[in-house]
């Protein structure tokens, strides 16, 4: 059963290859990353041995979506948050423009996948 999230993420990524393009992974934190319509953006924490430098057991990943043209507007994105060890996938979450999605994560290294049918700008950070 533990392989289910990894298989789900793999299936999701494969289906995206058919429908759109995946950008090169961007490190977390990243701000003002443009994501064009039909493109999937990947964000990853940089780590050593699969763990972060954080001593906190629980942290929050923040994903903020804004419109590329005006910084607001009527847009949104689908967001998945996944552990880099492949054991957990959280989501999908819907993140409307102008709002910040906040999801609790543990001390492991994590990545974020953002997909939208709109041209958006994405900020991703962990606190």
OpenMM code with the backbone's topology and positions (N, CA, C; nanometers):
from openmm import Vec3, app, unit

residues = "UNK UNK UNK UNK UNK UNK UNK UNK UNK UNK UNK UNK UNK UNK UNK UNK UNK UNK UNK UNK UNK UNK UNK UNK UNK UNK UNK UNK UNK UNK UNK UNK UNK UNK UNK UNK UNK UNK UNK UNK UNK UNK UNK UNK UNK UNK UNK UNK UNK UNK UNK UNK UNK UNK UNK UNK UNK UNK UNK UNK UNK UNK UNK UNK UNK UNK UNK UNK UNK UNK UNK UNK UNK UNK UNK UNK UNK UNK UNK UNK UNK UNK UNK UNK UNK UNK UNK UNK UNK UNK UNK UNK UNK UNK UNK UNK UNK UNK UNK UNK UNK UNK UNK UNK UNK UNK UNK UNK UNK UNK UNK UNK UNK UNK UNK UNK UNK UNK UNK UNK UNK UNK UNK UNK UNK UNK UNK".split()
positions = [
    Vec3(0.0802, -0.1203, 0.0000),
    Vec3(0.0000, 0.0000, 0.0000),
    Vec3(0.0846, 0.1269, 0.0000),
    Vec3(0.2068, 0.1222, 0.0536),
    Vec3(0.2879, 0.2428, 0.0592),
    Vec3(0.3320, 0.2876, -0.0786),
    Vec3(0.3304, 0.1991, -0.1757),
    Vec3(0.3725, 0.2366, -0.3098),
    Vec3(0.2617, 0.3096, -0.3856),
    Vec3(0.1399, 0.3060, -0.3352),
    Vec3(0.0285, 0.3713, -0.4038),
    Vec3(0.0540, 0.5195, -0.4293),
    Vec3(0.0947, 0.5995, -0.3296),
    Vec3(0.1174, 0.7424, -0.3585),
    Vec3(0.2229, 0.7640, -0.4662),
    Vec3(0.3303, 0.6848, -0.4631),
    Vec3(0.4354, 0.7002, -0.5631),
    Vec3(0.3825, 0.6643, -0.7015),
    Vec3(0.3059, 0.5556, -0.7100),
    Vec3(0.2477, 0.5143, -0.8377),
    Vec3(0.1505, 0.6203, -0.8873),
    Vec3(0.0715, 0.6777, -0.7960),
    Vec3(-0.0225, 0.7836, -0.8328),
    Vec3(0.0518, 0.9039, -0.8904),
    Vec3(0.1596, 0.9454, -0.8235),
    Vec3(0.2374, 1.0593, -0.8713),
    Vec3(0.2985, 1.0280, -1.0069),
    Vec3(0.3513, 0.9085, -1.0227),
    Vec3(0.4103, 0.8686, -1.1496),
    Vec3(0.3055, 0.8704, -1.2603),
    Vec3(0.1864, 0.8177, -1.2324),
    Vec3(0.0778, 0.8188, -1.3303),
    Vec3(0.0385, 0.9623, -1.3652),
    Vec3(0.0301, 1.0475, -1.2654),
    Vec3(-0.0047, 1.1881, -1.2878),
    Vec3(0.0981, 1.2552, -1.3778),
    Vec3(0.2259, 1.2346, -1.3473),
    Vec3(0.3311, 1.2951, -1.4289),
    Vec3(0.3276, 1.2426, -1.5716),
    Vec3(0.3021, 1.1123, -1.5874),
    Vec3(0.2971, 1.0550, -1.7219),
    Vec3(0.1791, 1.1117, -1.8008),
    Vec3(0.0648, 1.1296, -1.7350),
    Vec3(-0.0503, 1.1853, -1.8055),
    Vec3(-0.0262, 1.3300, -1.8453),
    Vec3(0.0518, 1.4016, -1.7649),
    Vec3(0.0837, 1.5408, -1.7965),
    Vec3(0.1742, 1.5475, -1.9185),
    Vec3(0.2658, 1.4508, -1.9329),
    Vec3(0.3523, 1.4497, -2.0500),
    Vec3(0.2705, 1.4446, -2.1785),
    Vec3(0.1589, 1.3722, -2.1750),
    Vec3(0.0737, 1.3604, -2.2920),
    Vec3(-0.0005, 1.4917, -2.3163),
    Vec3(-0.0433, 1.5594, -2.2090),
    Vec3(-0.1273, 1.6778, -2.2220),
    Vec3(-0.0493, 1.8087, -2.2231),
    Vec3(0.0641, 1.8149, -2.1610),
    Vec3(0.1361, 1.9412, -2.1516),
    Vec3(0.2831, 1.9188, -2.1248),
    Vec3(0.3541, 2.0267, -2.0983),
    Vec3(0.4973, 2.0193, -2.0754),
    Vec3(0.5274, 2.0324, -1.9267),
    Vec3(0.6347, 1.9673, -1.8845),
    Vec3(0.6808, 1.9803, -1.7466),
    Vec3(0.8088, 2.0632, -1.7495),
    Vec3(0.8130, 2.1635, -1.6642),
    Vec3(0.9319, 2.2480, -1.6576),
    Vec3(1.0404, 2.1789, -1.5762),
    Vec3(1.1607, 2.2270, -1.5895),
    Vec3(1.2719, 2.1791, -1.5093),
    Vec3(1.2440, 2.2109, -1.3622),
    Vec3(1.2782, 2.1209, -1.2691),
    Vec3(1.2510, 2.1505, -1.1269),
    Vec3(1.3204, 2.2781, -1.0800),
    Vec3(1.2477, 2.3535, -0.9987),
    Vec3(1.2965, 2.4780, -0.9405),
    Vec3(1.3131, 2.4534, -0.7905),
    Vec3(1.4156, 2.5120, -0.7300),
    Vec3(1.4382, 2.4893, -0.5877),
    Vec3(1.3378, 2.5659, -0.5025),
    Vec3(1.3113, 2.5113, -0.3850),
    Vec3(1.2268, 2.5778, -0.2847),
    Vec3(1.3213, 2.6414, -0.1841),
    Vec3(1.3093, 2.7683, -0.1518),
    Vec3(1.2037, 2.8615, -0.1891),
    Vec3(1.2273, 2.9217, -0.3272),
    Vec3(1.1157, 2.9547, -0.3938),
    Vec3(1.1183, 3.0247, -0.5220),
    Vec3(1.0010, 3.1222, -0.5260),
    Vec3(1.0266, 3.2366, -0.5869),
    Vec3(0.9244, 3.3407, -0.5935),
    Vec3(0.9138, 3.3934, -0.7355),
    Vec3(0.7897, 3.4292, -0.7743),
    Vec3(0.7602, 3.4890, -0.9048),
    Vec3(0.8028, 3.3972, -1.0201),
    Vec3(0.7709, 3.2689, -1.0103),
    Vec3(0.8022, 3.1735, -1.1165),
    Vec3(0.6846, 3.1697, -1.2142),
    Vec3(0.7049, 3.2110, -1.3396),
    Vec3(0.5947, 3.2084, -1.4358),
    Vec3(0.5668, 3.0650, -1.4810),
    Vec3(0.4394, 3.0306, -1.4874),
    Vec3(0.3960, 2.8992, -1.5348),
    Vec3(0.2909, 2.9245, -1.6430),
    Vec3(0.3237, 2.8861, -1.7646),
    Vec3(0.2333, 2.9087, -1.8764),
    Vec3(0.1215, 2.8050, -1.8778),
    Vec3(0.0119, 2.8409, -1.9389),
    Vec3(-0.1036, 2.7527, -1.9523),
    Vec3(-0.0609, 2.6190, -2.0123),
    Vec3(-0.1076, 2.5097, -1.9527),
    Vec3(-0.0757, 2.3762, -2.0028),
    Vec3(0.0604, 2.3245, -1.9610),
    Vec3(0.1333, 2.4009, -1.8839),
    Vec3(0.2649, 2.3598, -1.8371),
    Vec3(0.2567, 2.3210, -1.6897),
    Vec3(0.3346, 2.2229, -1.6516),
    Vec3(0.3406, 2.1807, -1.5122),
    Vec3(0.4729, 2.2278, -1.4545),
    Vec3(0.4667, 2.2911, -1.3384),
    Vec3(0.5881, 2.3381, -1.2714),
    Vec3(0.6208, 2.2452, -1.1555),
    Vec3(0.7474, 2.2099, -1.1439),
    Vec3(0.7958, 2.1261, -1.0336),
    Vec3(0.8878, 2.2090, -0.9453),
    Vec3(0.8678, 2.1985, -0.8156),
    Vec3(0.9517, 2.2650, -0.7163),
    Vec3(1.0033, 2.1576, -0.6220),
    Vec3(1.1313, 2.1672, -0.5822),
    Vec3(1.1901, 2.0665, -0.4933),
    Vec3(1.2777, 2.1323, -0.3884),
    Vec3(1.2694, 2.0773, -0.2672),
    Vec3(1.3617, 2.1204, -0.1626),
    Vec3(1.4989, 2.0629, -0.1924),
    Vec3(1.6021, 2.1396, -0.1653),
    Vec3(1.7372, 2.0848, -0.1753),
    Vec3(1.7702, 2.0206, -0.0417),
    Vec3(1.8289, 1.9017, -0.0478),
    Vec3(1.8491, 1.8238, 0.0736),
    Vec3(1.9834, 1.7530, 0.0722),
    Vec3(2.0143, 1.6974, 0.1877),
    Vec3(2.1264, 1.6059, 0.2014),
    Vec3(2.0701, 1.4769, 0.2596),
    Vec3(2.0851, 1.3676, 0.1898),
    Vec3(2.0374, 1.2359, 0.2342),
    Vec3(1.8863, 1.2304, 0.2547),
    Vec3(1.8106, 1.3075, 0.1794),
    Vec3(1.6656, 1.2997, 0.1864),
    Vec3(1.6016, 1.3745, 0.3008),
    Vec3(1.6790, 1.4405, 0.3829),
    Vec3(1.6228, 1.5185, 0.4929),
    Vec3(1.6680, 1.6626, 0.4811),
    Vec3(1.5853, 1.7501, 0.5328),
    Vec3(1.6179, 1.8919, 0.5302),
    Vec3(1.7064, 1.9254, 0.6494),
    Vec3(1.7528, 2.0472, 0.6517),
    Vec3(1.8329, 2.0929, 0.7650),
    Vec3(1.7456, 2.1315, 0.8836),
    Vec3(1.6145, 2.1280, 0.8642),
    Vec3(1.5215, 2.1687, 0.9691),
    Vec3(1.5218, 2.0701, 1.0842),
    Vec3(1.5155, 2.1213, 1.2061),
    Vec3(1.5035, 2.0349, 1.3229),
    Vec3(1.3576, 2.0255, 1.3674),
    Vec3(1.2704, 2.0961, 1.2961),
    Vec3(1.1288, 2.0939, 1.3300),
    Vec3(1.0653, 1.9663, 1.2769),
    Vec3(0.9771, 1.9063, 1.3564),
    Vec3(0.9069, 1.7874, 1.3099),
    Vec3(0.7972, 1.8239, 1.2113),
    Vec3(0.7305, 1.9341, 1.2359),
    Vec3(0.6222, 1.9779, 1.1479),
    Vec3(0.6551, 2.1149, 1.0908),
    Vec3(0.6313, 2.1299, 0.9618),
    Vec3(0.6533, 2.2568, 0.8929),
    Vec3(0.5352, 2.2806, 0.8011),
    Vec3(0.5278, 2.3970, 0.7428),
    Vec3(0.4213, 2.4287, 0.6478),
    Vec3(0.4820, 2.4662, 0.5140),
    Vec3(0.4274, 2.4084, 0.4070),
    Vec3(0.4641, 2.4509, 0.2723),
    Vec3(0.3564, 2.5482, 0.2261),
    Vec3(0.4001, 2.6607, 0.1691),
    Vec3(0.3119, 2.7667, 0.1226),
    Vec3(0.3224, 2.7744, -0.0298),
    Vec3(0.2062, 2.7763, -0.0957),
    Vec3(0.2013, 2.7892, -0.2412),
    Vec3(0.1045, 2.9022, -0.2740),
    Vec3(0.1571, 3.0100, -0.3333),
    Vec3(0.0736, 3.1258, -0.3685),
    Vec3(0.0658, 3.1362, -0.5201),
    Vec3(-0.0572, 3.1508, -0.5687),
    Vec3(-0.0833, 3.1594, -0.7122),
    Vec3(-0.1350, 3.2995, -0.7441),
    Vec3(-0.0777, 3.3634, -0.8474),
    Vec3(-0.1296, 3.4909, -0.8969),
    Vec3(-0.1364, 3.4854, -1.0488),
    Vec3(-0.2145, 3.5741, -1.1064),
    Vec3(-0.2321, 3.5832, -1.2510),
    Vec3(-0.1089, 3.6491, -1.3111),
    Vec3(-0.0576, 3.5962, -1.4230),
    Vec3(0.0604, 3.6545, -1.4879),
    Vec3(0.0348, 3.7959, -1.5380),
    Vec3(-0.0862, 3.8240, -1.5814),
    Vec3(-0.1113, 3.9527, -1.6463),
    Vec3(-0.1352, 4.0657, -1.5472),
    Vec3(-0.2096, 4.0389, -1.4392),
    Vec3(-0.2463, 4.1501, -1.3518),
    Vec3(-0.2121, 4.1289, -1.2048),
    Vec3(-0.1651, 4.0086, -1.1681),
    Vec3(-0.1355, 3.9829, -1.0280),
    Vec3(-0.2578, 3.9424, -0.9479),
    Vec3(-0.3708, 3.9337, -1.0093),
    Vec3(-0.4947, 3.8917, -0.9431),
    Vec3(-0.5796, 3.8179, -1.0434),
    Vec3(-0.7051, 3.8478, -1.0494),
    Vec3(-0.7888, 3.7922, -1.1536),
    Vec3(-0.8529, 3.6601, -1.1194),
    Vec3(-0.9142, 3.6021, -1.2213),
    Vec3(-0.9892, 3.4794, -1.2057),
    Vec3(-0.9080, 3.3637, -1.2630),
    Vec3(-0.8242, 3.3053, -1.1816),
    Vec3(-0.7432, 3.1921, -1.2250),
    Vec3(-0.7241, 3.0982, -1.1067),
    Vec3(-0.6556, 2.9920, -1.1302),
    Vec3(-0.6303, 2.8971, -1.0234),
    Vec3(-0.5366, 2.7880, -1.0717),
    Vec3(-0.5054, 2.6964, -0.9805),
    Vec3(-0.4141, 2.5879, -1.0137),
    Vec3(-0.4476, 2.4655, -0.9294),
    Vec3(-0.4067, 2.3510, -0.9796),
    Vec3(-0.4142, 2.2271, -0.9040),
    Vec3(-0.2737, 2.1987, -0.8511),
    Vec3(-0.2651, 2.1660, -0.7220),
    Vec3(-0.1352, 2.1509, -0.6556),
    Vec3(-0.1274, 2.0140, -0.5882),
    Vec3(-0.0157, 1.9458, -0.6109),
    Vec3(0.0165, 1.8236, -0.5370),
    Vec3(0.1447, 1.8491, -0.4609),
    Vec3(0.1523, 1.7970, -0.3401),
    Vec3(0.2727, 1.8068, -0.2587),
    Vec3(0.3170, 1.6640, -0.2318),
    Vec3(0.4444, 1.6354, -0.2589),
    Vec3(0.4909, 1.4969, -0.2498),
    Vec3(0.6256, 1.4910, -0.1779),
    Vec3(0.6458, 1.3827, -0.1033),
    Vec3(0.7743, 1.3631, -0.0371),
    Vec3(0.8744, 1.3136, -0.1409),
    Vec3(0.9972, 1.3606, -0.1326),
    Vec3(1.0980, 1.3223, -0.2310),
    Vec3(1.1393, 1.1768, -0.2169),
    Vec3(1.1080, 1.1137, -0.1030),
    Vec3(1.1365, 0.9706, -0.0883),
    Vec3(1.0299, 0.8846, -0.1557),
    Vec3(0.9250, 0.9482, -0.2108),
    Vec3(0.8227, 0.8771, -0.2858),
    Vec3(0.7169, 0.8075, -0.2027),
    Vec3(0.7156, 0.8292, -0.0723),
    Vec3(0.6205, 0.7586, 0.0137),
    Vec3(0.4861, 0.8280, 0.0281),
    Vec3(0.4813, 0.9590, 0.0115),
    Vec3(0.3570, 1.0318, 0.0345),
    Vec3(0.3297, 1.1326, -0.0766),
    Vec3(0.2016, 1.1394, -0.1145),
    Vec3(0.1528, 1.2417, -0.2053),
    Vec3(0.0311, 1.3053, -0.1391),
    Vec3(0.0338, 1.4366, -0.1236),
    Vec3(-0.0777, 1.5096, -0.0624),
    Vec3(-0.1473, 1.5894, -0.1706),
    Vec3(-0.2780, 1.5784, -0.1762),
    Vec3(-0.3545, 1.6510, -0.2761),
    Vec3(-0.4268, 1.5542, -0.3656),
    Vec3(-0.4890, 1.6036, -0.4695),
    Vec3(-0.4734, 1.7373, -0.5256),
    Vec3(-0.5505, 1.8429, -0.4467),
    Vec3(-0.4917, 1.9613, -0.4410),
    Vec3(-0.5536, 2.0785, -0.3796),
    Vec3(-0.5854, 2.1784, -0.4902),
    Vec3(-0.6895, 2.2565, -0.4700),
    Vec3(-0.7217, 2.3655, -0.5609),
    Vec3(-0.6770, 2.4958, -0.4955),
    Vec3(-0.5934, 2.5713, -0.5673),
    Vec3(-0.5422, 2.6987, -0.5164),
    Vec3(-0.5912, 2.8112, -0.6063),
    Vec3(-0.6885, 2.8912, -0.5589),
    Vec3(-0.7352, 3.0032, -0.6405),
    Vec3(-0.6346, 3.1182, -0.6423),
    Vec3(-0.6433, 3.1999, -0.7459),
    Vec3(-0.5541, 3.3159, -0.7573),
    Vec3(-0.5677, 3.4085, -0.6374),
    Vec3(-0.4544, 3.4617, -0.5949),
    Vec3(-0.4527, 3.5586, -0.4870),
    Vec3(-0.4546, 3.4975, -0.3487),
    Vec3(-0.4690, 3.3662, -0.3381),
    Vec3(-0.4704, 3.3011, -0.2069),
    Vec3(-0.3464, 3.2143, -0.1917),
    Vec3(-0.3111, 3.1869, -0.0671),
    Vec3(-0.1962, 3.1027, -0.0375),
    Vec3(-0.2439, 2.9710, 0.0218),
    Vec3(-0.2080, 2.8627, -0.0446),
    Vec3(-0.2360, 2.7291, 0.0060),
    Vec3(-0.1284, 2.6954, 0.1086),
    Vec3(-0.1692, 2.6488, 0.2267),
    Vec3(-0.0746, 2.6111, 0.3319),
    Vec3(-0.1036, 2.4660, 0.3708),
    Vec3(-0.0005, 2.3806, 0.3618),
    Vec3(-0.0155, 2.2388, 0.3933),
    Vec3(0.0952, 2.1990, 0.4898),
    Vec3(0.0576, 2.1291, 0.5964),
    Vec3(0.1554, 2.0839, 0.6955),
    Vec3(0.2327, 1.9638, 0.6409),
    Vec3(0.3655, 1.9681, 0.6580),
    Vec3(0.4536, 1.8584, 0.6174),
    Vec3(0.5465, 1.8245, 0.7332),
    Vec3(0.6180, 1.7140, 0.7204),
    Vec3(0.7117, 1.6745, 0.8252),
    Vec3(0.8542, 1.7143, 0.7877),
    Vec3(0.9523, 1.6551, 0.8563),
    Vec3(1.0914, 1.6964, 0.8397),
    Vec3(1.1566, 1.6424, 0.7130),
    Vec3(1.0905, 1.5523, 0.6437),
    Vec3(1.1478, 1.4984, 0.5198),
    Vec3(1.1527, 1.6057, 0.4113),
    Vec3(1.2232, 1.5759, 0.3048),
    Vec3(1.2308, 1.6676, 0.1906),
    Vec3(1.1059, 1.6509, 0.1053),
    Vec3(1.0548, 1.7642, 0.0533),
    Vec3(0.9287, 1.7639, -0.0194),
    Vec3(0.9414, 1.8365, -0.1520),
    Vec3(0.8483, 1.8066, -0.2405),
    Vec3(0.8373, 1.8737, -0.3685),
    Vec3(0.6943, 1.9191, -0.3899),
    Vec3(0.6763, 2.0088, -0.4841),
    Vec3(0.5451, 2.0631, -0.5159),
    Vec3(0.5276, 2.0574, -0.6676),
    Vec3(0.4118, 2.0100, -0.7124),
    Vec3(0.3762, 2.0072, -0.8534),
    Vec3(0.2569, 2.0993, -0.8717),
    Vec3(0.2668, 2.1939, -0.9654),
    Vec3(0.1603, 2.2913, -0.9901),
    Vec3(0.1200, 2.2818, -1.1364),
    Vec3(-0.0117, 2.2668, -1.1602),
    Vec3(-0.0643, 2.2598, -1.2957),
    Vec3(-0.1808, 2.3568, -1.3077),
    Vec3(-0.1865, 2.4276, -1.4212),
    Vec3(-0.2947, 2.5245, -1.4414),
    Vec3(-0.3290, 2.5358, -1.5892),
    Vec3(-0.4543, 2.5690, -1.6157),
    Vec3(-0.4940, 2.5983, -1.7538),
    Vec3(-0.4786, 2.7475, -1.7833),
    Vec3(-0.4380, 2.8229, -1.6813),
    Vec3(-0.4175, 2.9677, -1.6944),
    Vec3(-0.2684, 2.9992, -1.6912),
    Vec3(-0.2319, 3.1169, -1.7412),
    Vec3(-0.0954, 3.1672, -1.7249),
    Vec3(-0.0863, 3.2256, -1.5844),
    Vec3(-0.0021, 3.1665, -1.5002),
    Vec3(0.0051, 3.2069, -1.3599),
    Vec3(0.1491, 3.2339, -1.3181),
    Vec3(0.1622, 3.2915, -1.1984),
    Vec3(0.2910, 3.3111, -1.1325),
    Vec3(0.2813, 3.2389, -0.9985),
    Vec3(0.3857, 3.1639, -0.9632),
    Vec3(0.3828, 3.0796, -0.8434),
    Vec3(0.4947, 3.1177, -0.7480),
    Vec3(0.4613, 3.1289, -0.6211),
    Vec3(0.5585, 3.1428, -0.5121),
    Vec3(0.5475, 3.0176, -0.4260),
    Vec3(0.6616, 2.9562, -0.3918),
    Vec3(0.6620, 2.8391, -0.3045),
    Vec3(0.7699, 2.8582, -0.1994),
    Vec3(0.7333, 2.8426, -0.0724),
    Vec3(0.8298, 2.8497, 0.0366),
    Vec3(0.7845, 2.7604, 0.1506),
    Vec3(0.8775, 2.7313, 0.2401),
    Vec3(0.8490, 2.6444, 0.3558),
    Vec3(0.8904, 2.7178, 0.4821),
    Vec3(0.8025, 2.7142, 0.5811),
    Vec3(0.8319, 2.7761, 0.7120),
    Vec3(0.8161, 2.6718, 0.8201),
] * unit.nanometer
topology = app.Topology()
chain = topology.addChain("A")
for resn in residues:
    res = topology.addResidue(resn, chain)
    for name in ("N", "CA", "C"):
        topology.addAtom(name, app.Element.getBySymbol(name[0]), res)
